[in-house]
Amino acid sequence: MFSENKYHKALVALALMGGAFIAPGCSLAEPVKFDVTDGRVSDFYVWKESIPTMPGKLLRQEELPASFMIPGAAKGQRILYSSTSGVDGVTPITVSGALFVPEGDMPEGGWPVISFGHGTVGLADICAPSWAGRSWRDVAYISRWLSEGFAVVSSDYQGIGTPGRHPYSNGRAGGLSIIDAARALIGEGTDFSNQVVFVGQSQGGPAVITASALAGEYAPDLHVLGTVATGAALIDVASVTDAGPRPETEDEPDPMSAVLLYLSLALDGLPEPIPPEITLTEKSLPLLDLAKVRCVYELEYDTLIADLSMADTLTPAGWKALGAQKDTLVPPSSGYTTPIFLGTGDQDIDAPPAMQDAMYDMLCDAGAETQHHIYKGFDHSTAVNESLKDSVPFVRRLMQGEPEPGTCKAQH
């Protein structure tokens, strides 16, 4: 859920990751810990019992409000499930999300599953799509997958909805949340088949790409067919390692300053916290309390009213601290065993095409069978539903077991 702005490059970091994970079998989690971004949601989101050591266990579910239903859904539910923290790869956590089941007769063997990764919504619990609802763009997009006969499960991601801070710059958190959302549905006696496709947009794009790299070892029980990602940019770590804003950053009031406020909270939530007093300027620091409680569109408006630009949001130390998080900004360089579809609008100014080209190049270098589709005249948001004309047939061929070769050699 990105707004249109050419300085949104820092935002793509939140769905990228690096490093390894630790397999299930860890100890029980500590009692529920709350954070500055927590609260204002129902008790459904707070699990007060011991968290299962096995990730991907459905803990509870409840019906969604009628206003949250998506056209083509026969049933919509909030869900709460177990997962693993993306921060340390060990700690059991709970994650919330939403499940939509299509209308019509269930196919033999159960509904195939789309595990959907949403775009940026904010850090506060009330920003969770299962609590706040979602954009019309995403409603239309999910509706189309329902009409194609897929159940859709959409994770809220670690720390959005549930207790604990959302590790905004840690893509492993998004990837594991997306994997475990699918695992929570599938099992003996359920209505869902073990045929899974990861689908994500914007923040969710790199997150599902990360999920595709991790799933083989982290969730060998999951039968992943492939991945569809739109608006998925690869951040150039070198562009944020300098002690100051990048050269193209202007001094104009910029709503994307909200992203940097969220990132400052993520830096403050690291195992070795970097406090906002170090990373934020005197001009931006007063808006920090709003970043803790505001969802993205509200906070973007606040930054405009405050006349806040990208150039005067982070201090030189803040830019340097952000660039130092390269292990969470760089996606896995191996582990891709299933085909990947990338969709890019050539008018995208949130995740510029050059950065999406870089994602494509990285995947090709990693040996992934990757297709890259360019949509001329479409931007970050409008390319999402436009890409369905290609991504739906792509997934249909995967369902039928047909090989889906990449385009890496043809374009390199």
Phi, psi and omega in degrees: 000068181264147169273161183281116177195138186287352181256033183269015186299322182297334185296327184296342180300331188292346179245013177257158179204166172214179178086180186255169174244169175245133186295162181299160180122015181279173183285168180295148182289160175287169177304157182307130177245132181260160186226172182296338181266004185273160170112177177067020171240172183282170180294345178306325188278353184250112179266115187263358179263179177295140180275132178304142178288339178271118178289159178083027177257129177287122184264319175193168181208156176209159182291140175283153173302150182303326182291345180266355181293152182247136179307131181095356179265128174278336182210142176224131183224147162281145176228155174229130185217165179272149177207193181236138180299133175283349181286311182246352180070013186230310192293128174292137179223170170250147179226143178256169178184190179226146180238132176236127181251132185289160173287164177100183182278133178294132179291159177301129181094351177104170181286131168294158192240129165262122172260111192261135176252118184277167176277183184299131177237337186129180181255336183293149180303324183293350179276351180304128180303330178290342178257321187260348187087186186217168184293158178297325176306312181288326176300313180296320182293310179297321179302320180295317178295325175298317180294340177273001175092023178252139164284144181238123174246130184238110178290146171277346183082155179308127172083358173253111187101308181267160182300151180102152182283138175290121180281079193305326183264008183252103183290337177300326179300314178294318182297314180292322178298321180291318178299311186287337174298318178292317181298329182295338182270329195265133179169171181300130177087001178268173179266015188236135180273158178274059172232108192236137173234130175273128182226127182210155180232139174060240175308321181289341180295299175299331179295317180287330174296317175299316178302320182294329179284328185271334192300323184303319179266319184289323184224066182297343178286345185270131178264093181270125180274323183174187186222140176237123181227132175238147180063032185264105183256149175258119181283140175274105184304324181298336183286345179240011179272345177290151180279066179160171179300153176292157186303327184279355181289124182263174182263008181288150171304133190218120181297340179287357170300334177302322180298319180291328175295318176298318180295327178295323176292325176296318178296325178288341180264006178293158176307326171246090190300143171250105190293148179302333178298339178268323189269339183252149178282169177299330181284324184269335184303323179298341180272357185300318181298327176291323179297333180287335188237347184265143172278169197299316184292323177294316182292325176300318178296318179301319182293327177293316179298326180279000179060042185263129178253168175297324185292331183246028175264306179264145171283166173306322178294326178294316177298319180295319179295322179295314180296332181289347180274040186297332180292340176258347181269337184261125182287166179302144180261008179203174176099002183273108185243358180233156185297150180232134177251125175247131177241128184229129170276129184288351176257015182291121176249358174276311175237086189308145181309325180299325180284331175285327172299321179295323176297316178301313180300318180298316181294320177298315179297331179278358178085013180280139173286099190238133173252139178237117182251128180254132181246104185288133179086004181245148183252197186301319182269317185289337179291339185300300182285332175298326183291344181301332181297337178252324185286327177296311175300323177304311181291322178301318179294322176297320179299327181272002177079015180279143177294144182233084185292151177279177181249013187302310184293326182291330185252005181237000000 
